Every structure is written in C-alpha cells, then in structure tokens.
Amino acid sequence: MLAPKGIAMGVVYIPLVFCALFFYHERVAYIFSGLATVLIILGYLASPTGGVENQYVVVNRILTIVSVWVVAVLIHRQKVTQQQLMRSEEALTLGWRGAGNGMWDWNILTNKVSLSDRFKELLGYKPDEMNDSFDEWLKHLHDDDRDKTLAALAQHLENKMPFNVEYRLLTKEGEWRWFLARGQALWDKNGNAVRLAGSLNDITEMKKSNQEREELIASLKKSNDELDNFAYAASHDLKAPLRVIKNVSHWLQEDLAERIDEESIEKLQL
C-alpha cells in the first residue's frame, strides 16, 4: 500500500521529534512534532502526484503525522516522569540534609544503599569517607548486636513486623555509640520486599542517663535495705533491756509482795 517514495519522504521527519530528548522542558517534544508536521505537509505540497500513487502518499503522510505525535506524547510523558522523579529526589535530598537524624535507603532489588551525609556525620565521617553499602554498615555494627539486629530486619521484611531496634555502631574515633534505627519497607504485589528506608538517631546520652538512673535506683534500694536491717537490729537491741527490766520487776514483786504497799506494787507493774 505504501509506496517506497512515500515512506522515504514521510518517515524521514520522525527522528526530528527525538531531538526533544536532548532538552529539559517537556513541551519541546510538541514543538518538534509540530515542526515535523509542517515539514511533512510542505513536502507533500512541494511534490504533488496524481492518481492512485497520490492516495498512497496521502495515507503515508497521515500515518507519519500520527506517528510523530504518538512519539511526541510518549516523549512528553517520559519527560514529565523524569522531572517528577528529579523533584522528588531533590526534595528527599533537602529533607535528608535538614533532618537531625541520619537517613538511609536500601534498594533490595539492586542492593544499592544510600546513606545521608548526616548518617555519616553521626559516625564522624565526611560524605566521601564512608561507602554507601550494606557491608559498610554491617562492618560498623557491634558483634553483640549483630544477631538481634539482623533478626529484627528479617522479621520486618518477611513478616512485616515493625523495625525499631537499638544497636551500637563504631565511630571513626573508635568509640562505640548507641543508635536507634527505625525503618519501613515497601512490598510488591507478591509480598516481596523491594525497598527499605528509615532513620538513625544517636541515643548514647539517653542510654548513659538511663544507666545512671538505674544505678541511682539500685543505690537507693541498697540504702533502704540497710536502713531496714538497722531498724530491725536496733529494735531488737532495745527490746532486750526492756525484757530484763520487766523480769526484774516481776521478781521484786514476787519476793517483796509482803513487805511493800499497794502503791509500790502498782509502780513495779508499770
């Protein structure tokens, strides 16, 4: 149906639309498609043919124009999506920079990890001094906290349990500091985790305060126990002389019952 001449004269303008890929603004695709449409029409008018061949050329031009605009729409949508993604990434970057906590993002499908500058700063590193990788984080994790942290991570990814765990990380200066990590995963329609992102908060000072408070509570409890023991011992020691006095009074009352008057007996009974 399409004559070779018609195809050559029409399709040649389609690559013009792809030039829009080199421009930032999404509407450039429509400008190039409009330009291509004008050129297609002018090319047809400049070389008119008659008869059946002309019908083939007309159909070719129409299909070419439709193709040009379909390509333009696809490029426009791609550009819009790219710009939305760029704005989203810029907003995320600004949010990471402005947040007091460290931020992290793990693409489970590609195993790509992104650590914010604040995350690295909490460990004493400059942005270019610490690699963005799962192994790098694991290398800084305390051995005593490794099993419980990985178990909590697995529970979150497999059973959707909340990921909220405290662990120690080694800083650049060689100090072990306590951190609180929170995260939330995304799952696909099959229930497989595809992404995990969260925050990291330094809780070392809070841990120290809690430890000092617990030590103070333990010290107060010990003091209270010692006071109770002292009170019991003192009470016991005070009761012993009173029992002696009571016994002596009883003996005197029995031995001198016939020699003392009733007033003296009442005083002894007191």
Salt bridges, closest charged atoms under 4 A:
GLU26 OE1 - HIS25 ND1 3.89
ASP105 OD2 - ARG195 NH2 2.42
GLU121 OE2 - ARG118 NH1 3.18
GLU129 OE1 - LYS172 NZ 3.05
ASP132 OD1 - LYS120 NZ 2.75
GLU136 OE1 - LYS139 NZ 3.38
ASP143 OD1 - ARG146 NH2 3.53
ASP144 OD2 - HIS142 ND1 3.88
ASP145 OD1 - LYS148 NZ 3.97
ASP145 OD2 - ARG168 NE 2.84
GLU166 OE1 - LYS207 NZ 2.92
GLU175 OE2 - ARG177 NH1 3.02
ASP202 OD2 - ARG177 NE 2.84
GLU205 OE2 - ARG177 NH2 3.87
ASP225 OD2 - LYS221 NZ 3.44
ASP237 OD1 - HIS236 ND1 3.88
GLU254 OE2 - HIS250 NE2 2.59
GLU263 OE2 - LYS267 NZ 3.74
